[in-house]
């Protein structure tokens, strides 16, 4: 694993980690892991390292204003929103593609990491998206327990705490994590709209999602404490121009007591769940071969 810094724009550098296959073995594909809201890239390190041992070049990153991309600085007054985070995501994709331009490039998006690809300006660089525990953040699509709590979160806690602190102090409040003011307030607008990001941002957002043509496979956990199956379908349905598939995974399917919103990336599932990520790549490759065959027939 190599730690790197990527210059996204003249004022912004973000932190990356790159995992290469061992012993100089040429990688067979590139993977960019897009993280969930408030989750540092280190959380994905075991999974990223495992993928590298399977012959993939894997890049993880922290969005601007979070994790190692913000260490040593104050979030008070820091300017960033979710469109900026989508630019960070795309800059990482650009960098990964520049290193291995001939290889297919796939996105593994955890929660928010499967939402932001709808705002990519160059989606043609991507060959497939594996969505993991992701869905629309619209509050009525939340899991039942969370849905009972979010009115207080969105209408009371977020506005007051953000106004007082100049950012959202999630670590102190044990909610999500520390987030720039622009990120949390834009996310609030999305989560209060029945059509989520597309509803909050209007027709330009709908057209942006519609330009995505790479296949999208979504894995929905039946015991996800945040996302519901309906929310997953509502998110994936925003990618109107893309081949779509949603698969459910229950803890019993992998002889586990619980998976939840974060469990997929825990090392205890290295033998049970992580191989499904590799199988998704094979599925994307078969779909690409079928598209090529259909256009040349």
N, C-alpha and C positions, 0 to 999 in steps of 0.2 A: 504494500500500500504506500502510495506517495501523497503527501499533502501539498496542495498547490494553491495559488491565488489566481483568480481570473478577473481581468479588467473588463467589466460589462459596459461601462461608459466612462467618460473622463472623471466623474466624481465617485464611481462605485467599483469596489473590488469585492468579490465574494470568495469564500473558502470552499475548496474542492478536496475530495479524496478520490484517487484513481487506483483501482485494483486491477492488476494485470495477471494473466495466466503465468504460472511458475515456469522456471527453466527455459525462458525464451521461446515458449511455444506460441506460434502465431494465433491470435484470437480468431474465433469464427464468427463473432458478432459483437456489436457494442450495445451496452445497456446503460441508460440513464435512469436513476431512481429519483423520482420526485416525492419529497416527503410530505407528511401531513402537517396541518397547522400546529405550530408550536413544538414540533418534534425535531430535535437536532439530528444531524446526519449520522452521528455516532451510533444511534439506535439501530441503523441498518447495517452496521459494520459486519456482524456475523453472516448475514444473508449475502452481502456483497462479496465477502471473502469466499464464501461457498460457491457462488456463481463463477468467480474467477478460477477456482479449481476445476470447474467444468468447461473451461475454455472460452470464457467471455471476458471482455474488457468492460469494467463496470465503473461508472462515475456517480458519486453522491455529492451533495452540496448543501450549504445552508443559504437560504434566501437572505437578501440584504435586510439588515435590522434584526437578525436572529442568529443564534449559535455562534460559531467561530467567525462568521461574517460581521459580527458586531462586538466581539469581546473587547473590553477595556473602554468602551464608549457608552454614553448615556442615551437612552431612547427618548428622553424628554425633548420634544420638538423635532425629532428625527422624521424626515419626510419620506414616506414610502407607502404604496398601496398595492393592491393585488395585481394591477396591470404591470407594475414594476416587477413583481415577483414572477409574472409570466415572461417578462423580458429576461430575467435572470435564468429561468428555466431554458429559454431558447438559446441564450448565450452558451450555456453548458452543452446543449445539443450541438450547436455550431462547432464548439471546440472539440467535442468527441468525434464529430463527422470529419473535421479537418485532419485529425490524426489517422483515421482509418476510413478514407472516403469510399473505398470499394466494398466495405462491409455493410450488411444490413444494420439498422439502428432501431432499437426497441425502447419503449418507455415502460417502466414499472411504476405506476402511480398509486401511492397510498393515500386514500381520502382526498385531501386537497390536491395531491399530486396527480389525480385522475380528472380533476375539474379544470385546472389551468391549461392543459393542452388545447382546449377549445379556443384559446386566445393566441395560439402560435401564428406568427405571420408567414412562416415557411413550413407548413405541415408536411410538404412533400419530402422533407428530409427523413421523416419517420416512417418505419415499416410496420408498426403495430403498437398498441397500448394494452398492457395488462393492468386492469383496474382492480385494486385490492382493498376491500372494506371501504368502498367509496359510494357516495350517493349525493343526491340533492341535499343541501343543508337547510332547505325550507323547514321551518320549525314544526309544521304539522306532519312532515314526513319523518320526524325523529322517532327513535324508539320510545315506547310508552313512558318509561321512568324519566328519561331526559325531557320528554315533551311536557311533563308536569313542572319541570324546573326552569325551562327556558324563558317563559314570560318574565320572571324576575331577572334573569340574566340579561336579556336584551333590552328590557324597558327600564330597568333600575340600575343594576350593577355596572354594566358597560358604560352607559352615558355618564354616570356620576364619577366612577373611578377614572375614566379617561379624561374627563374635564379637569379633575383635581390634579392628576399626575402628568398630564401631557402625553401619556401613552397608556396602554392597558397593562397594569401590573399583575399579570396572571400568575406569576410564580408565588407572589405573596398571598394571593387570593386562592391559590391552588385550583385555578381554572385555566386550562389551555396552555398558558405560558405568557411571557412578556411579549407584547406585540406593538408595533408602531401604531400611532393614532390612525393614520390613513388606512392601514390594513384592517383594524378591528371595526372601524366605522363603515367601511365599504362592505366588509363581510356581514355586518349587521343588516345592511340594506338587502343584500342577497338573501339572507336567511329569513327575512320577513316578507319576501315576495314568493308567491306560489310557483312561479317559473324560475326561481332562483336567479342565477347570474344573468340569464337571457332576459328575464322579466325586469330585473333591476337596471340593466344597462341598455336595453332597447334593441332595435332592429340590427344595428351594427354588430352586436354580440351574437345574435341569432345567425347572421350571415357568416361570422367568423367560425362558429361551431360547424356550420353547414359546409364550409370549405374542407373540412377534414375528411379524407377518404381512406386513411389507413384503418385496418380492422381494429375493433375494440372488443376485448373479452373482459367481462367483469366477474370477479369472484365475490359473492355475497355470503357473509357468515350468518347462520341462522340465530346465533346468540350475540350478535353485535349489539352492544349497549348504546350505540350512537345512531347507526344507520339501519333502515329497514329495507326489505326487498323492494317495496314500492318506491322508496327514495332512490335505490340503485337504478331501477328501471327509468325513473324520471330523469336522472342524470344522464344515463347512457342514451336516452331518447333525444337529448339535445344534439347529439352527433348525427344529424339527419342524413348526411351523405356518406356515412361510414357503415360497413358491415358490422353488425352488433350481435353479441351473445352474452347472456347472463347465466352463470352457474351458481347454484347454492351449495354451500359446504356446511354440514352439521358436525358438531364435536364427535358424535357417535361414528361418523364416517371415518374418523382417524383415531378411534379408540381413545378419545380425550374427554375430560370433564368440561373443558372450556377452551374456546378460541378467542371470541370477542373481537373488539375493534383492532387490537394491537397484536394479538397472539400469533398471527401468521409469521411474523418476523422473529419469533423466539426460537432459539436453537433446539428446543425440544421437538420442534416440528421439522427438523432437517430431513428426516427420512419419510415423513408422512405428507407434508404440504409443499415443501420447497421443490420437489420434482415436478409438481404441477406447473411451476413457473417455466421450467425447461420444456415441458410438453406444450405450453402455450406458444413458445417460439417455433416449435415444429409445426404447430397449427398455422401460425402466421406465414411460415415458409411454404406450406402446402397451398394456402390461399393465394399467395403471390404467384406460385407456379401455375395455378389454375387460371388466374387472370391473364397471365402471359399467353397461355395456351389458347384462351378464348379469343384474344385479340389477333393471334397469328393464324387462327383456323380459317 
